[in-house]
Amino acid sequence: MRVLIVGAARPEIALAADAARERGAEVRHVPSFPAALDLLRQGQGADLLLVDADDEIDAAIARLAAERIFLPVVAYGIGCTPQRAAAAIKAGAREFLPFPPEPELIAAILEAVGESRQELVCADPRMTELLGLARRFAATDACVLVTGESGTGKEMLARFLHRHSRRAGGPFVAVNCAAVPESLLESELFGHEKGAFTGAVARRIGRFEEANGGTLLLDEISEMEPRLQAKLLRAIQEREIDRIGGRHPVKVDIRLIATSNRDLEQAVAEGTFRADLLFRLSVLTLELPPLRERPADIAALARHFATKLARLNGLPERPLSEDAIRRLTALPWRGNVRELENCLHRAVVLARGERIEAEDIHPTVGAGRQQEQPKATGLVGRTVAEVERSLIIDTLRHTLGNRTQAAGILGISIRTLRNKLRQYGGEGVPVPPPPTEHAA
């Protein structure tokens, strides 16, 4: 975990830095946001940014978004009013950390932000066998393609590969190809020179260079448009990239991992994905099974989430009753591990007894409907498009407008979801807005 603290030097910052280092974080400190921005532009990445709430944090978060630098921001403050803390959260900060810092609170924030760096939790023989194969793949430098449904843990498996590789001491850089607009993805990956296009106010190091000496994950690579696929193929073959507006190629030393929840061979047949790029990416392939096909993992993951989420929410830890476990293992989990975690989050908050009981388990949209009830009541007479629209809007209401969570539950890419919502808005259909404090 790389933590970058931004703000004037104070004893409280030193205490926070020491507490983070004691928990294994690599900590740097800069006195101002412009200095932090310079480091980030140069590819000296961070996993977490700690910014003084009194130091125009709303402008800082807006600037990060304008330059497409995506990393979680935590606001901190000394003697801040509740109103100022709330304003920082509303501006887009993930959390607010009061100073002087409490070591346990810093530990909780580091765990919450860096949870995806933890070891995979599994108990099912199918997953155990898969991780054994992943360890063997990790020892090589070949490209790996990780496939599986949304929410199965493809990024977790990519991080597992990185941690068990010879590059474990280097950076792990992840790019969600579906979350970055097509017009900006080239700059995100390859960087640009100052003045290369309108808005390029300074040189920006791309994710390829930021990952130099480590691993680059291209998540949802099926969403990359064909022109950029050609440039990616050249970067893989030649191990060099061209910044936008640059005059000379830049050598890079990375290990590439790609993920997809789509059938890329079908995408090749449809002409939306390059066959030669697929050959390069799939030197080694790992297919993550859906959660419903690894039932022994459900109980192990549920207990893990119950413990973790209770601690993060400051609630007492409650074991899962046998009835609760039976209910969990009986559900279809169309949203896979992500849906299971969301379900446990609600259970942890709702439970009031000494244990989490079956009645505390409230699955997400559609998860509670068992397959022995296949009635079409309410569907007959409606078009497929109408049913799809109702499902998308209902799921979005369920997630309180969170686009990323809704896409995971629906099993579609965030780009597909946004295109659908844009279409519905144009048709005059009311669309739930994103959460006020953190639009997804």
C-alpha positions in Angstrom: 0.0 0.0 0.0 1.5 3.3 -1.1 0.2 6.3 0.8 0.9 9.9 -0.2 0.2 12.5 2.4 -0.5 16.1 1.2 -0.2 19.1 3.5 2.0 21.3 5.6 4.5 19.5 7.9 3.0 19.1 11.4 3.6 16.7 14.2 0.2 15.1 13.6 1.2 14.1 10.0 4.3 12.4 11.4 2.2 10.4 13.8 -0.1 9.4 10.9 2.8 8.4 8.7 4.4 6.3 11.5 1.0 4.5 12.2 0.7 3.7 8.5 4.3 2.5 8.2 3.8 0.2 11.2 1.0 -1.5 9.2 3.3 -2.1 6.2 2.4 1.0 4.1 5.0 2.9 2.1 4.5 6.5 3.0 5.6 9.8 1.3 4.8 13.4 2.2 4.6 16.5 0.1 3.7 20.0 1.3 1.1 20.9 -1.4 -1.3 19.4 -3.9 0.6 20.8 -6.9 3.7 18.8 -5.6 1.5 15.7 -5.3 0.1 16.2 -8.8 3.7 16.5 -10.2 4.6 13.1 -8.6 1.5 11.4 -10.0 2.0 12.8 -13.5 5.5 11.4 -13.4 4.2 7.9 -12.8 5.2 7.8 -9.1 1.8 6.4 -8.2 0.0 6.0 -4.9 -2.8 3.7 -3.7 -4.2 6.3 -1.3 -4.0 10.1 -1.1 -4.4 11.8 2.3 -5.3 15.4 1.8 -5.9 18.2 4.3 -9.6 19.0 4.3 -8.8 22.7 4.8 -6.5 22.7 1.7 -9.2 23.2 -1.0 -9.9 19.4 -1.2 -12.8 19.9 -3.5 -10.6 21.6 -6.1 -7.9 18.9 -5.6 -10.4 16.1 -6.2 -11.8 17.9 -9.3 -8.3 18.3 -10.6 -7.5 14.6 -10.2 -10.7 13.8 -12.1 -9.8 16.3 -14.9 -6.5 14.7 -15.4 -8.0 11.2 -15.2 -5.9 10.2 -12.1 -8.1 7.6 -10.4 -7.2 6.8 -6.8 -9.1 7.0 -3.5 -8.8 10.3 -1.5 -9.1 10.4 2.3 -9.5 13.9 3.9 -7.9 14.7 7.2 -8.2 17.7 9.5 -7.1 19.1 12.8 -10.1 20.4 14.8 -12.3 20.3 11.8 -16.0 21.0 12.2 -18.6 18.3 11.3 -19.7 20.6 8.5 -16.2 20.7 7.0 -15.8 16.9 7.3 -19.2 16.4 5.6 -18.2 18.8 2.8 -15.0 16.9 2.2 -17.0 13.6 1.8 -19.5 15.4 -0.5 -16.6 16.6 -2.6 -15.6 13.0 -3.2 -13.3 12.0 -0.3 -13.7 8.3 0.6 -13.4 8.9 4.3 -12.6 11.7 6.8 -9.7 11.1 9.3 -9.6 13.4 12.3 -6.2 14.3 13.6 -4.5 13.6 15.9 -4.9 10.2 14.3 -5.9 7.0 16.1 -3.7 4.1 14.9 -6.7 1.7 14.8 -8.7 4.1 12.6 -5.8 4.4 10.2 -5.5 0.6 10.1 -9.2 0.3 9.3 -8.9 2.8 6.5 -5.8 1.1 5.0 -7.6 -2.2 5.2 -10.8 -0.9 3.5 -8.8 0.7 0.7 -6.4 -2.1 0.3 -8.7 -5.1 0.8 -8.2 -6.2 -2.8 -4.5 -6.8 -2.0 -5.4 -9.5 0.5 -5.0 -13.2 -0.2 -7.9 -14.9 -1.9 -10.3 -16.6 0.5 -11.3 -20.1 -0.8 -12.2 -23.5 0.4 -13.6 -25.2 -2.7 -11.4 -27.8 -4.4 -12.1 -26.3 -7.8 -10.7 -22.9 -6.6 -7.8 -24.6 -4.7 -6.8 -26.3 -8.0 -7.1 -23.0 -9.9 -4.8 -21.2 -7.4 -2.2 -24.0 -7.8 -2.2 -23.4 -11.5 -2.1 -19.6 -10.9 1.1 -20.0 -8.8 2.8 -21.9 -11.6 1.7 -19.1 -14.1 3.0 -16.4 -11.7 6.6 -17.6 -12.1 6.6 -16.7 -15.8 6.5 -13.3 -17.5 3.9 -14.4 -20.1 0.6 -12.6 -20.6 -2.3 -14.1 -18.7 -6.0 -13.8 -19.7 -8.4 -14.2 -16.8 -12.0 -14.8 -17.7 -15.2 -15.2 -15.7 -18.5 -13.6 -14.9 -18.7 -10.2 -13.3 -18.0 -10.3 -9.6 -16.1 -13.6 -9.5 -12.8 -12.0 -8.4 -10.8 -11.6 -11.6 -8.9 -8.6 -10.3 -8.2 -10.4 -7.0 -6.7 -13.3 -9.0 -4.6 -10.8 -11.1 -3.2 -9.4 -7.8 -2.6 -12.9 -6.6 -0.5 -13.5 -9.8 1.5 -10.3 -9.1 2.2 -11.1 -5.5 3.5 -14.6 -6.3 5.7 -13.4 -9.2 9.2 -12.1 -9.3 7.7 -8.7 -9.9 6.0 -8.6 -6.5 8.3 -5.8 -5.3 7.3 -3.6 -8.3 4.0 -1.7 -8.8 0.7 -3.3 -9.6 -1.3 -0.9 -11.8 -4.9 -1.6 -12.8 -6.9 0.1 -15.6 -10.6 -0.6 -16.1 -11.0 -0.2 -19.9 -14.8 0.1 -19.6 -14.7 2.9 -17.0 -12.5 5.3 -19.0 -14.2 7.0 -22.0 -12.9 5.7 -25.3 -11.5 9.2 -26.2 -9.4 9.3 -23.1 -8.2 5.7 -22.8 -5.2 6.1 -25.1 -3.8 8.9 -23.0 -4.6 6.9 -19.8 -2.6 3.9 -21.1 0.3 5.6 -23.0 0.5 9.1 -21.5 0.9 12.3 -23.4 3.2 15.3 -23.8 2.3 18.8 -22.8 0.2 20.5 -25.5 -0.5 17.2 -27.3 -4.2 18.0 -27.3 -6.6 20.5 -25.7 -6.4 20.2 -21.9 -2.9 18.6 -21.9 -1.4 21.2 -19.6 1.6 19.1 -18.6 3.3 15.9 -19.5 1.4 12.9 -18.1 3.0 9.5 -17.7 0.6 6.7 -18.7 -0.2 3.5 -16.9 2.3 1.5 -19.0 5.2 3.6 -17.7 3.8 3.7 -14.2 3.8 -0.1 -14.1 7.4 -0.3 -15.3 9.1 -3.2 -13.5 5.8 -4.5 -12.3 2.4 -5.7 -13.5 -0.2 -3.9 -15.6 -3.8 -5.2 -15.4 -6.2 -4.3 -18.2 -9.6 -5.0 -16.8 -12.6 -5.6 -19.1 -10.3 -5.5 -22.2 -13.2 -6.5 -24.4 -14.4 -2.9 -24.2 -11.3 -1.5 -25.9 -12.0 -0.1 -29.4 -10.2 -1.8 -32.3 -7.9 1.1 -33.2 -6.5 1.1 -29.7 -6.2 -2.6 -29.8 -3.7 -2.3 -32.6 -1.5 0.1 -30.5 -1.7 -2.2 -27.5 -0.6 -5.2 -29.7 2.5 -3.2 -30.8 3.3 -2.3 -27.2 3.1 -5.9 -26.2 5.2 -7.1 -29.1 7.9 -4.4 -29.1 7.9 -3.7 -25.3 7.7 0.0 -26.0 5.0 2.7 -26.2 4.5 6.1 -27.8 3.1 8.9 -25.7 0.5 11.0 -27.5 2.5 13.9 -29.0 5.8 12.2 -28.3 8.7 12.1 -30.7 10.5 9.0 -29.4 9.2 5.6 -28.3 9.7 4.7 -24.6 10.8 1.3 -23.5 8.7 -0.5 -20.8 9.3 -3.6 -18.8 5.9 -4.9 -17.7 4.0 -8.2 -17.2 0.5 -7.8 -18.7 -2.7 -9.4 -17.3 -6.0 -8.9 -19.0 -9.5 -9.8 -17.8 -12.8 -10.2 -19.6 -16.3 -11.3 -18.7 -17.2 -11.7 -22.3 -16.3 -14.5 -24.8 -13.4 -13.0 -26.7 -13.4 -15.7 -29.3 -17.0 -14.7 -30.1 -15.9 -11.1 -30.1 -13.3 -12.0 -32.7 -15.9 -13.7 -34.8 -18.1 -10.6 -34.6 -15.2 -8.4 -35.6 -15.0 -6.3 -32.4 -11.8 -7.8 -31.1 -8.5 -8.5 -33.0 -7.6 -12.2 -33.3 -3.9 -11.4 -33.2 -4.3 -9.5 -29.9 -6.3 -12.4 -28.4 -3.4 -14.8 -29.4 -0.9 -12.5 -27.6 -3.1 -12.1 -24.5 -4.1 -15.7 -24.0 -0.6 -17.3 -23.8 -1.8 -18.5 -20.4 -5.5 -18.6 -19.5 -7.3 -18.9 -16.2 -11.1 -19.2 -16.1 -12.7 -18.3 -12.8 -15.8 -20.3 -12.1 -19.0 -18.5 -10.8 -19.7 -18.7 -7.1 -22.6 -21.1 -7.6 -20.2 -23.6 -9.1 -17.9 -23.5 -6.0 -20.3 -23.9 -3.1 -17.7 -24.6 -0.5 -16.4 -21.0 -1.0 -19.8 -19.5 0.0 -19.5 -20.2 3.7 -15.8 -19.4 3.8 -16.3 -16.0 2.1 -19.4 -15.2 4.1 -17.5 -15.7 7.4 -14.6 -13.7 6.1 -16.9 -10.8 5.1 -18.9 -10.9 8.3 -15.7 -10.5 10.4 -14.2 -7.8 8.2 -17.3 -5.7 7.7 -18.2 -5.8 11.4 -14.8 -4.4 12.2 -14.9 -1.7 9.6 -18.3 -0.6 10.7 -17.4 -0.6 14.4 -20.0 -3.3 15.2 -19.6 -6.4 17.3 -18.5 -9.5 15.5 -21.4 -12.0 15.2 -20.9 -15.6 13.9 -23.2 -16.9 11.2 -25.8 -19.4 12.4 -26.1 -22.8 10.6 -29.5 -21.7 9.2 -27.9 -18.5 7.8 -25.2 -20.6 6.1 -27.8 -22.9 4.7 -29.7 -20.0 3.3 -26.6 -18.5 1.8 -25.6 -21.7 0.1 -29.1 -22.1 -1.4 -29.0 -18.8 -3.3 -28.0 -18.6 -7.0 -25.6 -15.6 -6.6 -25.9 -14.2 -10.1 -23.7 -11.3 -8.9 -21.1 -13.8 -7.5 -18.7 -12.7 -4.8 -19.5 -9.0 -5.1 -23.2 -9.8 -4.5 -22.3 -12.0 -1.5 -20.3 -9.3 0.1 -23.1 -6.7 -0.4 -25.5 -9.2 1.2 -23.2 -9.7 4.2 -22.8 -6.0 4.6 -26.5 -5.6 5.0 -26.6 -8.6 7.4 -23.9 -7.2 9.6 -25.8 -3.9 9.9 -29.2 -5.4 10.4 -28.3 -8.2 12.8 -29.3 -7.5 16.4 -28.9 -10.9 18.1 -25.8 -12.8 19.2 -25.5 -14.4 15.8 -26.4 -13.5 12.2 -29.5 -15.5 11.5 -31.2 -16.6 8.3 -33.8 -13.8 8.6 -30.9 -11.3 8.6 -30.0 -12.4 5.1 -31.5 -10.2 2.4 -30.2 -11.0 -1.0 -30.0 -8.5 -3.8 -32.4 -8.1 -6.7 -33.5 -11.5 -8.0 -31.1 -13.5 -5.8 -33.9 -14.6 -3.5 -36.1 -16.0 -6.2 -35.4 -19.7 -6.4 -35.5 -21.5 -9.7 -38.4 -23.7 -8.7 -40.6 -20.6 -9.2 -40.3 -20.0 -13.0 -43.7 -18.3 -13.4 -43.8 -15.6 -16.0 -46.5 -13.6 -14.1 -46.2 -9.9 -15.1 -43.9 -10.6 -18.1 -46.3 -12.0 -20.6 -47.3 -9.3 -23.1 -44.2 -7.2 -22.5 -41.3 -6.9 -25.0 -37.8 -8.0 -24.1 -36.6 -4.4 -24.2 -39.3 -3.4 -21.7 -38.4 -6.2 -19.3 -34.7 -5.3 -19.7 -35.4 -1.7 -19.0 -37.4 -2.5 -15.9 -34.7 -4.8 -14.5 -32.0 -2.2 -15.1 -34.0 0.7 -13.5 -35.1 -1.5 -10.5 -31.5 -2.7 -9.9 -30.3 0.9 -10.0 -32.9 1.9 -7.5 -31.8 -1.0 -5.3 -28.1 0.2 -5.4 -29.2 3.8 -4.6 -27.9 4.9 -8.0 -24.5 3.3 -7.8 -23.7 2.4 -11.4 -20.7 0.2 -10.7 -22.6 -2.0 -8.2 -25.6 -2.2 -10.5 -23.5 -3.3 -13.4 -22.0 -6.0 -11.3 -25.3 -7.3 -10.2 -26.7 -7.3 -13.8 -23.6 -9.0 -15.1 -22.9 -6.2 -17.7 -20.1 -3.7 -18.2 -20.3 -0.3 -16.8 -20.1 1.1 -20.3 -23.1 -0.9 -21.5 -25.1 0.2 -18.4 -24.3 3.9 -19.1 -25.2 3.5 -22.7 -28.6 2.0 -21.7 -29.2 4.8 -19.2 -28.4 7.4 -21.8 -30.9 5.8 -24.1 -33.6 5.7 -21.4 -33.0 9.3 -20.5 -33.4 10.3 -24.1 -36.7 8.4 -24.2 -37.9 10.4 -21.2 -37.6 7.5 -18.7 -36.7 8.7 -15.2 -33.3 7.4 -14.3 -32.1 7.2 -10.6 -29.2 9.7 -10.1 -25.8 8.7 -8.8 -25.1 8.9 -5.1 -24.5 12.6 -4.2 -21.2 12.1 -2.4 -19.6 9.7 -4.8 -21.0 9.2 -8.3 -20.3 5.8 -9.6 
